[in-house]
């Protein structure tokens, strides 16, 4: 340190220079704020795909939650969702609050335990079905926005890469006659060639791999990537319905034999048990139907819709072209959290 003639102190150059070599800038330096502030903080945050999914027509009417980590169907299924959760939660609450204490102490504790496990698994599988990517095939607009997607889609669907017009801003139809005979189809909405057993969902407005159907009660398409969750949900809610119905019935018979049932209890029982009574046969029938579909290797749309001929053509080529719905899910082709230009 040196001292000027006016008595003020001057920091030596060697000291400052040695600190600069170690990457430390004195707090009094005007460069301190610039060095401590990264350049990225001065730039606006990058726009993600899920934020402009509908505005830029990168996809259909899907909704994203948890910052793009969860994807669901359109909002028009709201009333069906309320029906699903009411039939699931209402009878279960009545069962565990009113009937479970009697079953635990007088019958066996295993009945409430198994019912609780079925309820937990039903809720978990319902959420996985409702908020999982069912196997959406990216539209041509999204593949143009993210060019690396074209190779991923081609590998996952065994379809050729999209062909662009001379301007490079729109895809053109270049499907061949051989591809059509093999079950491939051109989607005029998504402007892509979709593989066999896939279809365009009118509700979500997307092409879905190995499309089964759109289920408004879970507010999502049922396809290649969430069919396992959907099947597990049907089986789990079927066991839950049987457990709840049998538990309420045993509790009612005990109450009726020990002195009768009041009118208030009957009214509450009807309100709580009626959804379970009405929905249980439908759930069991739907579970049996999908078990049959898995045995024959078909989807709901192939059996009930116009894709039966396409499915037969695809399955006649070989088992590799028509895998079971319980085949591996495969990766999601929607990079919802990736930035866009």
N, C-alpha and C positions, 0 to 999 in steps of 0.2 A: 504494500500500500504506500502511495506517495501523497505528499501534501503540497498543494499549490501555494503560490505566494500570498493569496488572500486568505489562507487558513483553511480552505475547504479540502475535504479528503477526496482522493481520486483512486478508484479501484484499479489495480494494476491490470495490464493487458494479459499478462501471463496467467493470472488467476481466472479471469473471465474466459480466456481461450481454453484453458484446461477444463473448465466446466462445460464449455460448448462441445468439446471432444467427447465427453461422456453423455451427450444428449440432453444436458440440463441448461435451460435458458433462465437467466435471472428474472425474478418477478417484476422488476422494474422495466424489463425490456418490452417494447411494443410488439414483439413477435410472440410473446407468451400466449396471448389469446388466440392468435392464429394457429400456433402449434398445438394448443390444447383442444381446439375445435376441429374435428374431422370435416373434410369437404362434403361428406355424405349428409351431414346435418343441415347443410345449406340447401340441399335438394329436396323437393317434395317426395313423399313416400310413393313407392312404386304401386301402380294399380294392378290388382290381382284379377285373375280370370273370373273368380266367383263374384267379384264386385260388378263386372260388366257382362255377366253371362247373358242376360236378356237384352240389355241395351244395345250391344253390338251384334246380337243374333248369333252368338257363339254356341248356343244350345237352346233347349226348349223351355218349358214352363217349370222347371225344377227350382226348388228353393235350397239355399245353403245355410248352414248353421255352424256355430263354433268356428268362425273365421275360415270357412271353407272345408273343414274337416268332415262334416256330415252333410249329406245330400238327401233330400226328400222330394216328394211329388208336389203337385200344384195345390194351391190353397182351397180349391173347390171341393176337396174331400173332407172338409172340416167337420161336417155333420156326421159323416160315417166314422171318423175318428172318435168323436164324442160317444157314439153308440158302442164302439169297441171298448173304450176305457170304462164306460158305465157298466157294461155287462161283465167286465173283468173285475173291477174294483168293488162294485156294489154288493153282489152276493158274497164276495170274499170277506168284506168287512163284517157283514152280518154273521158269517160263519165263525170268524175268529173272536168276535166280541160276545156273541150270544151262545153259540153251540160248542165252541172249543173247550170251555171250562168243564162242561158236563162230559164230553168225550174223553178229556184228559183224565178225569178222576173216576169215572164210572165204566168206561169202555176200555180204551187203551191210548196211551200217549202217542202211539205211532200214527194214528189218524191225523191229528193236527200237525205233527212234524212233516208227514208226507205232503199234506195239503200246503204247508208253508213252503216246502221245497218246490212244489209244482207252481205255486204263485210266483216265487222268485225267478224260476227259469222261464216262465211265461212272459213276465215283464222284460227280462233281459233279451230273450229272443225276439220279442215284438219290437223293441228298440233297435236291435241289430237289423231286423228286416226293414224297418221304416227309414232308417238313416244310413243305409249302405248303398253304394253304387251298384245298381242291379246288373251292370254290364253295358253302360251307354257307349255307343260308338261315336267318337267325335265327328262333328259335322266338318264339311270341307272348309268352312270359314275358320274354324278352330285349328284345323291342320295347316291352313295357310298362315295363320297367326303364329303357330308354333311348328316350324318345319320339321323338327326332330320327331314330332308325333307321327308323321307319315310312315316312317320305318316301323315304329312300334305297332301302329294299327295294322300295317301289312303283315307283320309277324303274328299278331294275335288273331287276325281274321282270315289269313290266307288269301287276302284280296290284293289286287295290284294297287300300287300307289295312285293317288288321284292325278288326273291329267288336267292341266290348266289351259285356259284359252290364251291367245297371244298376249293379252294384257297382263296375265299372271295374277288376276284377282278373282277368278271364278273357275269352278270345276266344270268339266264337260263330260257328257255320258259317252263312255267308250267300252261298254260291256259287249262282250262277244256272244254269238249264238251258243257256243260250247259252254260258256259260263251260265247262261240262262238254263240250259238243259241240266246242268249240275245243281241248280237250285239258287244260284246267285241272282240278286235283283238290284236294279237301280232305284234309289230312293230320290224322287224329285224334290222332296222337302230338305233333306240333309245333303243332297248332292253328293252321295257316296254310293259305292257298290257294297251292299251288305251280304254277308255269307249266308249259307243255308241255315234254316231254323231260327234266324233272327227276323225281327219284324219292327215296324214303326208303330209306336204307341201313340194313339190319337189324344190321350189325356195329357201325357207328359211331353208329347211332340218331340220324341227322340227315337232313334233306332237302338234296339237293345239286343245284345247277344243272347241267343237261345231263349227268346221271349216266350214266357208262359202265359201271363195275363197281367192286366193292371188291376190291383186290388185296392179299392178305395178305403177299405177298412183298416189297412196299414199305411195308406197314403204313399204308395210307391209301386213301381213296376216289380214284377217277379220275373227274374231272369237268371242268367248263369251265375252271377256273383252273390245273390242273396236267396237262391232257392233252398239251399240247405237250412238257412235260418228260418225260412217260412215253413218248411216241413217240420222242423223241430218245434216251432211255435204251435202248429196244429196238434202235434202229439202231446205237447206239454199242457196246452189248454184243455185238451180232451181229458187227460188225467185229472186236472184241476176241477173240471166240471163234474166228473164222477165223484171225486172226493167231497166236494161241497154239497152236491145233491144228496149223497148218501148220509153225510153228517147231519144235514138239516132234517132229513127224514127220520133218522134215529132220535134226534133231539125232540122232534115233534111227537113221535110215538110215545116217548117217555113222558112228555108233558101231558099228553092227552090221557094216558093211563093213570096218571097220578092226581087227577082232579079236574081235568078239562082245560081248555084253552080259551082265554078271553077273546073278545072281538078285536081288541086293539092288537093283540099278538097275531091274530090271524091276518089282519090288514097289513101289518109290518112284514109278515111272512110272505104274503102274496106279492108285495112290492119288491121284496128282496129276492125271492125265489123265482118269480116269473121270468126274469131275463135268463136265468140259468136253465130253466125248463125249456124255454123256447129256443135258445141258442145251442144247447147241448146236442140235440139231434142233427142240427145243421153242421156243427163242427165235426162230429163223428162221421157224418156222411162225406164231408169234404176231405177228411183225413183218409178215409177208405178210397175215395176217388183218386187222390194223389198217390197213394200206395199202388194202386192199379196202374197209374201212368208210369211210375218208376219201373214196374215189372215189364211193361211193354215198350219202354224206352221212347215215350212220346210226351209232348207238351199239351197243355190245355188248348192252345190255339190250333195245334196240328190235329187234334181230335175233333174239336168243335168248329174250327174255322176252315179257311180255304187253303191252308198250307199243307193239307194232308198229302196231296200229290207231290209237292216239293219235298216233303219229308221222306216219302217213299223213294223218290229218285235219289235223294242223298244217301239214304240207308242202303240202297242197292249197290252203291259203289263200294262200301266197306264199312266195318265198324268204326274206323278211325274218323270218318267224316260225320258220323252221327253218334257222338258220345252220350252217355247217360247224363241226366240232369244233376246227378250226384258226383259228376266229374270234378276235377280241381277247378277252383273259382277263377284263377288267373288274376293278373294284376289289373288295377283300375287304369283306364285309358284317359281319365279326366284329370289333368293337373290343375285342380281348382285353385291352388295357392301359388301357381306360377305367375310371374309378372307378364304383362302385355305391353306392347309398344304404344 
